[in-house]
Amino acid sequence: MTAEATGERGERDGVRVWLVERTYGDDELNLVILVYADESGERYFRKERALTSFADERETPVSLVVAPDELGATEPADRERYAAEATRMAAVHGPEDSI
């Protein structure tokens, strides 16, 4: 079940994750890597998106609802940072916001 499909059914079927990191792929110049994490920082969801051009202005959702089996365990070195950023994003943005 994809994050988008889970979002239609509601959080009771998934886990709310918040955008914590956005980077550009080293090998692929047109690839954006989005990392979302839960507020505990213990679980994350990675999404890759290809940019179609330098003028690509698609909005990025600040949060998603993801099926639990699509989440990975966060590396211990990243947990505190992911938890802090997910908590900050949840405090500043609504679940349906985009950036």
C-alpha positions as CSV (number, residue, x, y, z in Angstrom):
1,M,0.0,0.0,0.0
2,T,1.5,3.3,-1.0
3,A,1.6,6.4,1.1
4,E,-1.0,8.1,-1.1
5,A,-3.4,5.1,-0.9
6,T,-3.0,5.0,2.9
7,G,-3.7,8.7,3.1
8,E,-7.2,8.2,1.6
9,R,-8.1,5.7,4.3
10,G,-6.8,7.8,7.2
11,E,-4.1,7.6,9.9
12,R,-5.7,4.6,11.6
13,D,-4.3,2.5,8.8
14,G,-0.9,4.1,8.7
15,V,1.8,6.2,10.4
16,R,2.0,10.0,10.1
17,V,5.6,11.0,9.0
18,W,7.0,14.5,8.5
19,L,9.6,15.8,6.0
20,V,12.9,15.9,7.8
21,E,15.4,15.9,5.0
22,R,15.6,16.9,1.3
23,T,18.8,16.2,-0.7
24,Y,19.8,15.9,-4.3
25,G,21.2,12.6,-5.5
26,D,25.0,12.5,-6.1
27,D,24.8,10.2,-9.0
28,E,21.7,11.5,-10.6
29,L,21.6,15.3,-11.0
30,N,17.8,15.3,-11.5
31,L,16.9,13.3,-8.5
32,V,15.6,14.7,-5.2
33,I,15.6,12.4,-2.2
34,L,12.9,13.2,0.4
35,V,13.1,11.6,3.9
36,Y,10.1,11.6,6.1
37,A,10.2,10.4,9.8
38,D,7.8,9.9,12.6
39,E,8.0,12.2,15.6
40,S,9.9,9.6,17.6
41,G,12.6,9.7,14.9
42,E,12.8,5.9,15.0
43,R,11.1,5.1,11.7
44,Y,11.5,6.8,8.3
45,F,10.2,6.7,4.8
46,R,12.3,7.6,1.8
47,K,10.8,8.9,-1.4
48,E,12.7,9.7,-4.6
49,R,11.5,12.2,-7.1
50,A,12.9,13.1,-10.5
51,L,13.1,16.7,-11.5
52,T,11.8,17.3,-15.0
53,S,13.7,20.6,-15.4
54,F,15.4,23.3,-13.4
55,A,12.1,25.2,-13.4
56,D,10.3,22.2,-11.8
57,E,8.1,23.8,-9.1
58,R,6.0,20.9,-7.8
59,E,5.0,21.3,-4.2
60,T,6.3,18.8,-1.7
61,P,4.0,17.6,1.1
62,V,5.2,18.2,4.6
63,S,3.7,15.0,5.8
64,L,2.4,11.7,4.6
65,V,0.5,8.8,6.1
66,V,2.5,5.6,5.3
67,A,1.7,2.0,5.8
68,P,3.8,0.6,8.7
69,D,5.4,-2.0,6.5
70,E,6.8,0.7,4.2
71,L,8.8,2.3,7.1
72,G,12.5,1.6,7.8
73,A,14.3,1.7,11.1
74,T,16.3,4.9,11.4
75,E,20.0,4.7,12.0
76,P,20.8,5.5,15.7
77,A,23.0,8.5,14.7
78,D,20.0,10.1,12.9
79,R,17.2,9.4,15.4
80,E,17.5,12.5,17.6
81,R,17.9,14.8,14.6
82,Y,14.9,13.2,12.8
83,A,12.8,13.4,15.9
84,A,13.6,17.1,16.5
85,E,12.8,18.0,12.8
86,A,9.6,15.9,12.6
87,T,8.4,17.5,15.8
88,R,9.3,21.0,14.6
89,M,7.5,20.4,11.2
90,A,4.4,19.1,13.0
91,A,4.3,22.2,15.2
92,V,4.7,24.6,12.4
93,H,2.7,23.0,9.6
94,G,-0.6,21.3,9.2
95,P,-0.7,17.7,7.9
96,E,-2.0,18.8,4.5
97,D,0.5,21.6,4.0
98,S,3.1,21.6,1.2
99,I,6.3,23.5,0.7
